[in-house]
Amino acid sequence: MIEEVLPDLFRLEIPLPGSPLKSLNSYVVRDGERNLVIDTGLNRKECWTAMVSALNELSIDLRRTDFFITHLHADHFGLVGRLATDSSKTYFNRPDSEIIESWSGWGAMVDYAAINGFPREQLESALNNHPGYKFRSDWVPDLSILKEGDVIEVGEYSFHCVETPGHTAGHICLYEADKKILVAGDHLLIDITPNIQCWSNEEDPLKHYLESLDKVSQLEVKLVLPGHRRLFPHYRERIEELKTHHRDRTAEVLYILAREPRSAYGVASEMTWDIACNSWEAFPVAQKWFATGEAIAHLRYLEELGLICRESGSDVVFYTNR
């Protein structure tokens, strides 16, 4: 599907088969000199077919097209290696590019999940079938690194980079002040909550995400162009809903820990999830993975606030209220 959002700015709906996200919103800014494609879809046949068909319909010449990728997740980054040409620039951020450069496999994440209570044997098999692994980019083109305040000029549009860490360490939104639009990636979504995961003791992504919500709330925005689902106005109301969601989540975690110490995996098993399963045991392993990562993010946030602490003396980390 192609939707013209504003003159020469189009939303392409790129299918994500088997994903609860359903599709990715890729955005194309068409210009006589250089075009810009924002986010691309997974590196798989269905995404490639939809993307190429839409670009052909819009008469987009890839030799005169640059790319901006909001963050490193494969549903946004995966196809760029096939689309970029020798004359393309691929704009990206430094923190996420450093993860790509230092990537050595899932081992460290599996180890961290295991010490947080996740059964290792379940996880290793599931990660080999993870979309982020199966449908990643075949190769990574040279990346043009952007930071806060940098500007991409394309046609009648002037996009300012707004660093919004949280969903990933380097997530960047694009703000067009004259048109009052925010290309939000996965920072703001209308009817689903962006997944905030943590897989390191050195990170506090929920803190960064909440700070990023406050940051973008200062902008004047008439329309949000998110990475998934429908476009929406009234973005400050949505920001308040997301902040309330995380306040409720942290309260739920504290309530769970009030009964007895729990590992992150144990906390996740007792949290409330919007998924059509009758029990934690019925969750697909991939959903347990996402849930545990989100539980860790909330535990790290509460730990840094001094509201919970860790118990020592076990191979698995247990948390308890102070």
Secondary structure, DSSP 4 states (H G I P E B T S, - for coil): -EEEEETTEEEEEEE-TT-TT-EEEEEEE--SS-EEEE----SSHHHHHHHHHHHHHTT--GGGEEEE-SSS-HHHHTTHHHH--TT--EEEEHHHHHHHHH---SHHHHHHHHHTT--HHHHHHHHTT-HHHHTS-SS---EEEE-TT-EEEETTEEEEEEE--SSSTT-EEEEETTTTEEEEETS--SSSPPP-----TT--HHHHHHHHHHHHTTS--SEEEESSS--BS-HHHHHHHHHHHHHHHHHHHHHHHHHS-B-HHHHHHHS---SS-SSGGGS-HHHHHHHHHHHHHHHHHHHHTTSEEEEPSSSS-EEEE-
